[in-house]
Amino acid sequence: MTSKRSLHLPLVTAIAGFSMAVTGSAGTITYSTNAPGTEFVSPMTGLTLDSSSGLTSTLTFEPDTDIAIGVPSNINFGIFTLVCAECLTEETESASFDAFTFDLVITDESDAATGEFVGTSAGGTVAFNSSTITVHWSPVVLGPGTTGALTGDFNLTDFQISTPSRIVAPDSGANVGETTVQGDLSSGDVISQVPEAGSLSMIGAGLIGLGLLRRRRLSGK
């Protein structure tokens, strides 16, 4: 009885290892938004946009780096921070921003692909407790396949961005002046991962063990 159990054990262990290899690696996507090209592209370049008139104000984007998260998930692509120090003391005055364009480059590290969301805004005015700035994004989905890709292939991964992003006032937000660029992440790639070599070896050992057991039974031993 003991030898039969021991012959079954390699196969059971191998199947367990195989299952972990498939589902463990398929459930996580790693992405970044700090690639070259993530920046304001009009009317100036870089990660900070200055107000065009009125009080001094800045709108700065902070990208995300190497975010690993399970799918499907609600995610963020980075944070816009609106700062107007003078607005908090000169409450009857405001700052103005001209229309602008912002490119948000997504690096899908799991599939070795990049894509780009383009944000456009008509600009707006900012006071200590108000902001009329909104950013509209296009396209709203990157992936699967080469949809929206700049390089590589998104495989079955979808990055979806919430539009528009409404830039909060300098005195508003969970963190003052911060607006999170939000979106969703999903993937249908739940069974296509290559099993680990060790798992395949264990499966082979289990099959050999079952073969030996069958031969012993047929021989009456």
KOLVOVEX-405121 format. One record per residue (C-alpha): y, z, x; residue in three letters; residue number from 1. Coordinates in steps of 0.05 Angstrom, whole numbers, plus 32768, in hexadecimal, padded with zeros to 4 digits. Each point is the difference from the previous one (the first is absolute). Layout:
     y     z     x  residu  num
     Y     Z     X     ala  NUM
...
END
This chain:
     y     z     x  residu  num
  8000  8000  8000     met    1
  802F  8011  8038     thr    2
  7FF6  7FBE  8024     ser    3
  800F  7FD8  7FC1     lys    4
  8042  8025  7FF7     arg    5
  8013  7FF5  8048     ser    6
  7FF3  7FB5  7FF9     leu    7
  802D  7FFC  7FC3     his    8
  8038  8026  8022     leu    9
  801B  7FC8  802E     pro   10
  800A  7FD1  7FC5     leu   11
  8024  8034  7FD6     val   12
  802D  8012  803A     thr   13
  800E  7FB7  800F     ala   14
  8014  7FF0  7FB8     ile   15
  802F  803C  7FFF     ala   16
  8020  7FEA  8041     gly   17
  8006  7FB9  7FE7     phe   18
  8023  8016  7FC0     ser   19
  8033  802A  8027     met   20
  800F  7FC5  802E     ala   21
  8011  7FD3  7FC6     val   22
  8028  802E  7FD3     thr   23
  8022  802A  8035     gly   24
  8024  7FC7  8024     ser   25
  800E  7FD7  7FC2     ala   26
  8029  8036  7FDD     gly   27
  803B  8003  8030     thr   28
  8037  7FCE  8010     ile   29
  8031  800A  803A     thr   30
  8045  7FE1  7FFB     tyr   31
  8045  8003  8020     ser   32
  8046  7FE7  7FEE     thr   33
  8020  8008  8044     asn   34
  7FF0  7FBA  801B     ala   35
  8037  7FD5  801E     pro   36
  8022  7FDD  7FC6     gly   37
  8006  803E  7FD4     thr   38
  804C  8003  7FFD     glu   39
  8040  7FED  7FDC     phe   40
  800A  7FB6  800C     val   41
  8042  7FF6  7FDC     ser   42
  803A  800D  8006     pro   43
  7FEA  8025  8040     met   44
  7FBE  800B  8024     thr   45
  7FDC  8041  8011     gly   46
  7FE7  803C  7FDA     leu   47
  8046  801A  7FED     thr   48
  8033  7FDF  7FD2     leu   49
  8049  8017  8002     asp   50
  802D  8003  7FC3     ser   51
  8031  7FC5  7FFB     ser   52
  803C  8025  7FE4     ser   53
  8018  8044  7FE7     gly   54
  7FE3  803F  801D     leu   55
  7FD0  7FFC  803C     thr   56
  7FB8  7FFC  7FE8     ser   57
  7FBD  7FE9  801C     thr   58
  7FBE  7FEA  7FE2     leu   59
  7FC6  8008  8031     thr   60
  7FB7  7FED  7FFA     phe   61
  7FC9  802A  8020     glu   62
  7FBE  7FDA  8004     pro   63
  7FB9  801D  7FFE     asp   64
  7FD0  7FFD  803B     thr   65
  7FB4  7FFE  7FFE     asp   66
  7FF5  801C  7FBB     ile   67
  7FB5  8007  7FF0     ala   68
  7FF2  800B  7FB6     ile   69
  7FC6  7FF7  7FCF     gly   70
  8002  7FC9  7FCD     val   71
  8015  7FF9  7FC9     pro   72
  803F  802A  800D     ser   73
  8049  8008  7FF2     asn   74
  8024  7FF6  8041     ile   75
  8045  7FFC  8020     asn   76
  8019  7FCA  802E     phe   77
  8039  8027  801E     gly   78
  8041  8024  7FEE     ile   79
  8048  7FEA  7FF5     phe   80
  8031  8037  800F     thr   81
  8047  7FFC  7FE6     leu   82
  8033  802A  8026     val   83
  8049  8008  7FEE     cys   84
  801B  8040  801F     ala   85
  8047  7FF1  7FE9     glu   86
  7FE9  7FF6  7FB9     cys   87
  7FED  8049  7FFC     leu   88
  8047  8016  8011     thr   89
  8027  7FC7  7FE0     glu   90
  7FE0  8002  7FBC     glu   91
  8032  7FD1  7FDE     thr   92
  7FF5  7FC8  8034     glu   93
  7FC4  7FD3  800E     ser   94
  7FE0  7FD0  8031     ala   95
  7FEC  7FB8  7FF3     ser   96
  7FC7  7FD6  801B     phe   97
  7FFF  7FB4  7FFF     asp   98
  7FC3  7FDA  7FE7     ala   99
  7FC7  8004  8032     phe  100
  7FB9  7FE9  800F     thr  101
  7FC9  802B  801E     phe  102
  7FBD  7FE7  801C     asp  103
  7FC6  8031  7FFC     leu  104
  7FC5  7FEA  802B     val  105
  7FBC  801E  7FEF     ile  106
  7FCB  8004  8037     thr  107
  7FBA  8007  7FE1     asp  108
  7FDD  801C  803D     glu  109
  7FBC  8003  7FDD     ser  110
  8000  7FB4  7FF6     asp  111
  802D  7FEC  803A     ala  112
  8033  7FDF  7FD2     ala  113
  804B  8003  7FF4     thr  114
  802A  7FEF  7FC4     gly  115
  8048  8007  7FEA     glu  116
  8024  801C  7FC3     phe  117
  8048  7FE7  7FFB     val  118
  8033  802F  7FE0     gly  119
  8042  7FE7  7FE5     thr  120
  803A  8029  7FE6     ser  121
  8043  7FF0  7FE1     ala  122
  801B  803C  8025     gly  123
  8028  8035  7FDB     gly  124
  802B  803D  8004     thr  125
  7FEF  8046  8016     val  126
  8021  8042  7FEE     ala  127
  7FEA  8047  800F     phe  128
  7FD3  8003  7FC1     asn  129
  7FF5  7FB7  7FEE     ser  130
  7FE5  7FBE  801C     ser  131
  7FFD  7FBB  7FDF     thr  132
  7FD5  7FE1  8037     ile  133
  7FBC  7FE3  7FED     thr  134
  7FD0  7FD6  802A     val  135
  7FD4  7FCB  7FDE     his  136
  7FC0  7FEC  8024     trp  137
  7FDB  7FBE  8004     ser  138
  7FC7  7FF1  7FFF     pro  139
  7FE4  803E  7FDE     val  140
  7FB9  7FF7  801C     val  141
  7FE5  7FEF  8046     leu  142
  7FB6  7FEC  8002     gly  143
  7FC7  7FF5  7FF5     pro  144
  7FEF  7FC7  802F     gly  145
  803D  7FDF  801E     thr  146
  802F  800D  7FC5     thr  147
  8042  8014  801D     gly  148
  7FE4  8004  8047     ala  149
  8029  7FF2  803E     leu  150
  7FC4  8007  802E     thr  151
  7FB7  800E  7FF6     gly  152
  7FDB  800A  7FBE     asp  153
  8006  803B  7FD0     phe  154
  7FB7  7FF8  7FED     asn  155
  7FFA  8025  7FBD     leu  156
  8039  8031  800B     thr  157
  803C  8001  7FD0     asp  158
  8044  801E  8012     phe  159
  802C  8004  7FC3     gln  160
  8049  8017  8003     ile  161
  8026  8021  7FC7     ser  162
  8040  7FDC  7FF0     thr  163
  8039  800E  7FFD     pro  164
  800E  8039  8031     ser  165
  803B  8026  7FE5     arg  166
  8026  801F  8039     ile  167
  8012  8048  7FEF     val  168
  8044  8020  800A     ala  169
  8012  8027  8040     pro  170
  7FF6  8043  7FDC     asp  171
  7FC1  7FED  7FDA     ser  172
  7FB4  7FFA  800B     gly  173
  7FC9  8030  8013     ala  174
  801B  7FF9  8047     asn  175
  804B  7FF4  7FFA     val  176
  8012  7FB6  8001     gly  177
  7FB8  7FE8  800A     glu  178
  7FE0  7FC9  7FD8     thr  179
  7FB6  7FF1  800A     thr  180
  7FEA  7FB7  7FFB     val  181
  7FC2  8008  7FD6     gln  182
  7FC3  7FD5  7FF2     gly  183
  7FB5  7FFD  7FF5     asp  184
  7FC5  7FF0  802D     leu  185
  7FBC  7FE6  7FE9     ser  186
  7FC4  7FDD  801C     ser  187
  7FC1  7FE0  7FE6     gly  188
  7FDF  8005  8044     asp  189
  7FCE  8037  7FF1     val  190
  7FBD  7FE1  8015     ile  191
  8010  7FCD  8036     ser  192
  8004  802F  803C     gln  193
  7FCE  7FF3  8038     val  194
  7FCE  803A  8006     pro  195
  7FFF  8026  8041     glu  196
  7FCC  7FEB  8034     ala  197
  7FE3  8046  7FFF     gly  198
  7FF4  7FFC  7FB5     ser  199
  7FDB  7FBE  8007     leu  200
  7FD4  801E  8036     ser  201
  7FEF  803B  7FD4     met  202
  7FEE  7FD3  7FC6     ile  203
  7FD2  7FD8  802E     gly  204
  7FDE  8040  8017     ala  205
  7FF6  8016  7FB9     gly  206
  7FE1  7FBE  7FEC     leu  207
  7FD1  8003  803B     ile  208
  7FEB  8046  7FEC     gly  209
  7FF1  7FEA  7FB9     leu  210
  7FD7  7FC6  801B     gly  211
  7FD6  802F  802A     leu  212
  7FF6  802E  7FC5     leu  213
  7FE8  7FC6  7FD4     arg  214
  7FCE  7FEA  8037     arg  215
  7FE3  8046  8004     arg  216
  7FF7  8003  7FB4     arg  217
  7FDD  7FBC  7FFF     leu  218
  7FD2  8014  8039     ser  219
  7FEE  8040  7FDA     gly  220
  8017  802D  8038     lys  221
END
